[in-house]
Structures are given as C-alpha cells and as structure tokens.
C-alpha cells in the first residue's frame, strides 16, 4: 500500500496529536494537521484502513551512552537501570531499557517508563488500530554528523542530537537548555528556530509531513530495536556457547584427520623403506639385475629360470619357498640375511600367534630350522622375530 497514516502521540490524552496522510509513490501529502487530544483521533477513521505508523514523543524517552570497564555483553543489561537510577524520575522497576547500539565498552541506550507504553497501547486499542511500525519521533529527523537536526512541531521543538539520542522541548525550555551550554551546537533546521546559533537551513512547508516521510525510511523502530536486542542476546546467551562447542569439535576433527594423514605418510615412508631394503638384498644376490621393480615377482621369475650361479639360484629358491609359507594373516615387516651363519631374520606382523606357529612348523617341515623370538605386543600391531636357519643337506 502506497498511502500511509502517520500519527504522533503526545504525553497523555489531553496532549495534541499530530498527523499526516502521505503517499510514498509520488511523495505527495494528502492531509496534515493537529488534533486537540486523543478523542479526536476518531476524526481520522476514513484513513484507518491505511498502513499505520505511530510516532511517540521523544520527551517520554531518556537517551544515554554508558561506558563499561570492559566489553559490554548481554549479561550486563540488568545493571543498566541501577547505573542510571539518578538520571530518571521513575523507579528502576518501572522503566524499560532498550539497547540501541553497542560499541565495545560503550552502549547507547533508550529508556522509557512502562506506564507510557501501556498508555500508547490503550489508545491504539481504543480505536482498534494495529500499527506496522512504532518509533520515537526524533529518529524521523535526518541525521547529520556533528549537527543537531531540529524542527518546530506546533510549538514543540524536536531535536536529534546524535545518531542514537535526542529530545523534545518547548520553546522556553529549549532556550534555557541551549543557553546553559558552553558551546552552541550547529543546527540543521527543518524550520525556523528562536536561537542565535549557526544554522544550516533546510526548511520544509509541513514539518509533520516531513517527519512522516522520514518515519517510512527510519530503521530505528521500537519493535526492530527490541528484536535486534533479543537476537543479539540470543546469539550471546544461547547460540554462542554452542558455537564455541562446535569450534572445539571442529578443532578435534582437524587434529584427528591431521593425525590420520600423518600416519598415512608415515606408513608410506615405512613401506618405501621396506621396499628399499628388499631391493638392496635383491641386488646383493643378483648384481646382474639392473632394475628392480617388483622383488617378489622377480624372485619367482628368476627362480624358474636356469642360472649359472647355483648359490644365488639356491638362495632365491629357498627365499621364495619361505615367502610362500607366509600367509595374509602374518605380513612381512622387515628382514635381513646373515651370510656367515646362513640365517634369515624375518620380522613379522600378526593378528593371532597361532598363525606364526603354523608358519614356523611349515618351514621346519620343509627342511629349515625355524625359531620364534622377540614377541612384542605394540600399540597398533603385534610383531615377532622369526629366525630361519639353513640346514646342511
């Protein structure tokens, strides 16, 4: 809907009610005026079906920036009423605090008496009105860095003193207030003001209509500020602890997978070293072989071929025979050959010790003398040293 009814409530039923009916499609003003009290809101009934925006008088709100010794967190909000107890007239139990902005240790707050909010709701309920947006009138004024925006609204001056603060004063109080300041601020004026000060003129014909258009584009609403505050507190009090838990779990998974990768590379390095040892032994027995790709396959190949070096051929046959005795249940970790004693020393990894016993028996049955020693149960595997000695025929 492009047409909107914007009303500004005062401090009570007998206070004037400013209103404007605007159309945002072409930025036109259909009607603008002042009602004497809340009873005359009924005169606006032809516009009750339009989108409703409600402004509340800034004189019912207190704005302040509070500084904490450390970064502000949601748990500190309960301390705010007691920190401003001397600045507000109402009892701390009767006020509502809204956190508008957090800047590390500094917090911009807005305070309102709960009784005023209840009165606003009662007025709206009286006419069955449901606003789409509710905000404080000062935030409808343009924000200019280093300047005070001001407008004269039917004898009441509305000031926006900063991005998150402002006030409403009548002409007499406004003059007294600014006379008491050591330095007169620079004003961004939407209407003429009775103050001798630096002014940047931006006068408007209908101040309430100008505030109405400002209300449509304003993002600092009462409902949005409270929702943002609740969202911030939800993140800090409910979700943030779980985010920390998730971060810890993520770190654990990263360490776990890093360990797996490290173990993989370590195992790969061990495999390469074992292969190098096999190749070294292979070349010592078969110096005529230039390239060793697959020692086991080449062992078998050379075994099946006639050789002039009977000693080497005998070694290959015996080694192939012994390797053939190993099963998948006992894998070769490393080995060496003692040429003087004519002994093979095999380090085997196994799951069941009976499998190693069976290998030893099979070798003994084939004419070797096999013994088991150095049985060890390590963290990730079980190992044993199998010594096989050639028996002179």
Secondary structure, 3 states (H helix, E strand, C coil): CCEEEEEEECCCCCCCEEEEEEECCCCEEEEEEEECCHHHHHHHHHHCCCEEEEEECHHHEEEEEEECCCCCCHHHHHHHHHHCCCCCCCCHHHEEEEEEEEECCEEEEEEEEHHHHHHHHHHHHHCCCCCCEEEEHHHHCCCCCCCEEEEEECCEEEEEEECCEEEEEEHHHHHHHHHCCCCCCCEEECCCCCCCCCEEECCCCCHHHHHHHHHHHCCCCHHHHHHHHHHHHHHHHHHHHHHHHHHHHHHHHHHHHHHHHHHHHHHHHHHHHHHHHHHHHHHHHCCCCCCCCCHHHHHHHHHCCCCCCHHHHHHHHHHHHHHHHCCCCEEEEEEEEECCCCEEEEEEEECCHHHHHHHHHHHHHCCCEEEEEEEEECCCCEEEEEEEECCCC
